[in-house]
Amino acid sequence: MITTLAKLKGGNFAVIKEIKGGHSIHHRLGRLGLHPSDRIRVIRNGFFGGPVLIEVHGTEVGIGKGMAEKVEVEVEEQ
């Protein structure tokens, strides 16, 4: 199932398919270690517009909801 990172729940695993947006968002997420084809795990999804906390390459990273909406992922079935 393809969705956005902002819609995932804690405990979900997913693979990044595409990052929608311009150069600045690609650069910012790239510096955080997020690239297409990376496997991620959602640790916690903040409510009411809070950040999404994920694990990528063994590192925990927090991403704002607006940025998480631009990351298209494919959810891995568990």
N, C-alpha and C positions, 0 to 999 in steps of 0.2 A: 504494500500500500504506500503510495506517495503522498506526502503531506509536508507541512513546514515544521521546523524545529520548535517553534512556539506552541504547537498543538500537542506535543508529546508529553507523556506523564513520566514521573519518576520510575526508574527501573527499566524503561524501554531502551533497546539497542537499535541503532539505525546506521545507514551509510549515507554520507552526503552525496547527493546527485548533482546539485547545481547551486551556485550562489547568484541570486538575482540582484543586480545593482551595478553601480559604476566602479571605477578604479579605486576610490577611497574605501569602499566596503570590502572589496577583494583584498586590498592591502592590509586593512585593519584585521580582518579575520585570518589572513595568511600569517601575520605576525603572532597571532594567538595559537597558530598551529592547525587551523581548520582549512582543509582543501577538499575539492571534489574527490571522491572515492575513499575518504577517511572513514573509519568505523568509530562511532561515538556511543557513549552511554549517558542517558539523562539521569543525573543524581537527584535533582529537584527542579520543579517548574514553579516559579514564584507566582502567587495569585495577585490579582488586581494590578497587573502591569509590572510586577517585580521581575528580577532577572531569572534567566534559565541557567542552572548550574549543570555543566556537563563534564565528562571525562573523555579526553582525547589523547592518545599516545601516553597514557599513564599520568596525565596532568589534569587537575581540575581547573576549569575555565568558566567564568561567569559572563553571560552575554545578555544585553538588554533585550526586552521584548521586540522592539522595533527592528533590531538587527536579526533576531531569531526568526522573524517573519519572512526574511529574505533568503533564508537557508532552506532549500528544498531537500528533503531526505526520503529515503525508502526504509520503512520500518521492517526490522527483521522479526519474523514470527518466532515465538518462544514455545 
